[in-house]
Amino acid sequence: MITRLTDRWIGRHAEPQLAALRAVDGLRPMTVVTGGSRGIGFALARRFAKAGRHIALVARDKPTLDRATAEIASDYPVKVLPIALDVTAIDAAERLDAELRTAGYYLETLVNNAGIGLSGPFIDHAPDEIDRLISLNITALTRLTRHALPAMLARGYGGILNVASLGGLIPGPNQAAYYASKAYVVSLTRAIAAENAGRGVRLMALAPGPVDTGFHHAMGAELSYYRQLMVALSARQVAFEAYIAYRLGTHLYVPGILGKLMQVAVWIIPHALLLPLMGWLLQRREERPWHDTDHHNT
Ligand SMILES: NC(=O)c1ccc[n+]([C@@H]2O[C@H](COP(=O)([O-])OP(=O)(O)OC[C@H]3O[C@@H](n4cnc5c(N)ncnc54)[C@H](OP(=O)(O)O)[C@@H]3O)[C@@H](O)[C@H]2O)c1
């Protein structure tokens, strides 16, 4: 009932075009989740599948993708399509469309979730590492969004859920490029949500605080104080809350009570005080002996 009302509100200015509707005639709608093979993406994919959506999981590692596909397909009576694809490839959007069309589907909902982090002082990262982060967290997400949105608007329905981070609401010393990339995701998503309000397409930035996945280990941040001191949500809890917020037409959503308190703290505490604290929380702890040794040697 509530979601039917929100559907009406979200589509209050929608102007579906016949040609756009005909273009997907005979195809079935699909929810595409980038980075859907594990972590938050996998949990979001499961949540959408639970709601009866057909799912395409996109990731690079085929065995992990196949395992995730089999698990969702065995739990929910929906089509689950694995697509082994690096979303930073220049032709990723076209390849995605082609894979869906061949299987008899079209992109109705896009979950831009694939992302990587970088931990440590900005000047310690090789330029290539920063390029890789920008090309996944910013460029690929932007390209996919730009590719998918016009067709959704022309049909007058659909949605894009961009996975940002609580880190997108504040600068993050010692994870500077990562936090900055997520600030971009929050800003882009909220801006295009405002540009297209009422045209039938849901646009939401999801901004979780720490979540228990392999993400922190992958960027060498597992020993940082934020991992020790801040309670992490499960990916499942994030997906549960995110799905409700998305259905209700929210534009920016921070899951968890602690996350919401931190969202308020970021607004009210002066950044001159907050940034040194953030830098301390995000510091890579296993790096310190190296710096100490460096100082003794010089
Ligand atoms: N974990 C957290 O605390 C946290 C908090 C806030 C926001 N987030 C954001 O949430 C998103 C998911 O994080 P997570 O913790 O679930 O990470 P994760 O467990 O490391 O999973 C990342 C997923 O992205 C896929 N991926 C990575 N590079 C890709 C590429 N180039 N092309 C296609 N797929 C790619 C991975 O599969 P392959 O490696 O096989 O490609 C995997 O499925 C990220 O955007 C992250 O920034 C995470």
The ligand as a Tripos MOL2 file, in Angstrom:
@<TRIPOS>MOLECULE
LIG
   48    52     1     0     0
SMALL
NO_CHARGES

@<TRIPOS>ATOM
      1 N1         32.4200   -2.7570    3.5620 N.am      1 LIG1
      2 C1         32.2010   -1.5490    4.0310 C.2       1 LIG1
      3 O1         32.4650   -1.2440    5.2130 O.2       1 LIG1
      4 C2         31.5970   -0.4730    3.1640 C.ar      1 LIG1
      5 C3         31.0810    0.6670    3.7790 C.ar      1 LIG1
      6 C4         30.5270    1.6700    2.9930 C.ar      1 LIG1
      7 C5         30.4620    1.5170    1.6240 C.ar      1 LIG1
      8 N2         30.9660    0.3870    1.0330 N.ar      1 LIG1
      9 C6         30.8850    0.2870   -0.4110 C.3       1 LIG1
     10 O2         30.0760   -0.8210   -0.7160 O.3       1 LIG1
     11 C7         30.4520   -1.3830   -1.9690 C.3       1 LIG1
     12 C8         30.6700   -2.8740   -1.8140 C.3       1 LIG1
     13 O3         31.6120   -3.0660   -0.7990 O.3       1 LIG1
     14 P1         31.8680   -4.5030   -0.1540 P.3       1 LIG1
     15 O4         32.3100   -4.2490    1.2270 O.co2     1 LIG1
     16 O5         30.7330   -5.4030   -0.4000 O.co2     1 LIG1
     17 O6         33.1390   -4.9430   -1.0290 O.3       1 LIG1
     18 P2         33.6930   -6.4140   -1.3780 P.3       1 LIG1
     19 O7         33.2280   -7.4210   -0.3880 O.co2     1 LIG1
     20 O8         35.1610   -6.2050   -1.5920 O.co2     1 LIG1
     21 O9         32.9960   -6.7390   -2.7850 O.3       1 LIG1
     22 C9         33.3190   -6.0020   -3.9120 C.3       1 LIG1
     23 C10        32.5630   -6.5500   -5.0990 C.3       1 LIG1
     24 O10        32.8750   -5.7440   -6.2500 O.3       1 LIG1
     25 C11        33.3410   -6.5860   -7.3100 C.3       1 LIG1
     26 N3         34.2740   -5.8160   -8.1350 N.ar      1 LIG1
     27 C12        35.4340   -5.2320   -7.7650 C.ar      1 LIG1
     28 N4         36.0050   -4.6320   -8.8180 N.ar      1 LIG1
     29 C13        35.1810   -4.8470   -9.8850 C.ar      1 LIG1
     30 C14        35.2320   -4.4740  -11.2530 C.ar      1 LIG1
     31 N5         36.2540   -3.7560  -11.7490 N.pl3     1 LIG1
     32 N6         34.2340   -4.8660  -12.0680 N.ar      1 LIG1
     33 C15        33.1850   -5.5960  -11.5930 C.ar      1 LIG1
     34 N7         33.0860   -5.9660  -10.2930 N.ar      1 LIG1
     35 C16        34.0750   -5.5910   -9.4560 C.ar      1 LIG1
     36 C17        33.9830   -7.7700   -6.5710 C.3       1 LIG1
     37 O11        34.0870   -8.9350   -7.3820 O.3       1 LIG1
     38 P3         35.4120   -9.2440   -8.2830 P.3       1 LIG1
     39 O12        36.5970   -8.8460   -7.4520 O.co2     1 LIG1
     40 O13        35.3190  -10.6950   -8.6000 O.co2     1 LIG1
     41 O14        35.2700   -8.3770   -9.5070 O.co2     1 LIG1
     42 C18        32.9630   -7.9750   -5.4690 C.3       1 LIG1
     43 O15        31.8330   -8.6560   -5.9730 O.3       1 LIG1
     44 C19        31.7010   -0.6130   -2.4120 C.3       1 LIG1
     45 O16        31.3260    0.3920   -3.3210 O.3       1 LIG1
     46 C20        32.1940    0.0110   -1.1220 C.3       1 LIG1
     47 O17        32.9070    1.1830   -1.3560 O.3       1 LIG1
     48 C21        31.5360   -0.6120    1.7720 C.ar      1 LIG1
@<TRIPOS>BOND
     1     1     2 1
     2     2     3 2
     3     2     4 1
     4     4     5 ar
     5     4    48 ar
     6     5     6 ar
     7     6     7 ar
     8     7     8 ar
     9     8     9 1
    10     8    48 ar
    11     9    10 1
    12     9    46 1
    13    10    11 1
    14    11    12 1
    15    11    44 1
    16    12    13 1
    17    13    14 1
    18    14    15 2
    19    14    16 1
    20    14    17 1
    21    17    18 1
    22    18    19 2
    23    18    20 1
    24    18    21 1
    25    21    22 1
    26    22    23 1
    27    23    24 1
    28    23    42 1
    29    24    25 1
    30    25    26 1
    31    25    36 1
    32    26    27 ar
    33    26    35 ar
    34    27    28 ar
    35    28    29 ar
    36    29    30 ar
    37    29    35 ar
    38    30    31 1
    39    30    32 ar
    40    32    33 ar
    41    33    34 ar
    42    34    35 ar
    43    36    37 1
    44    36    42 1
    45    37    38 1
    46    38    39 2
    47    38    40 1
    48    38    41 1
    49    42    43 1
    50    44    45 1
    51    44    46 1
    52    46    47 1
@<TRIPOS>SUBSTRUCTURE
     1 LIG1         1 GROUP 0 **** ****
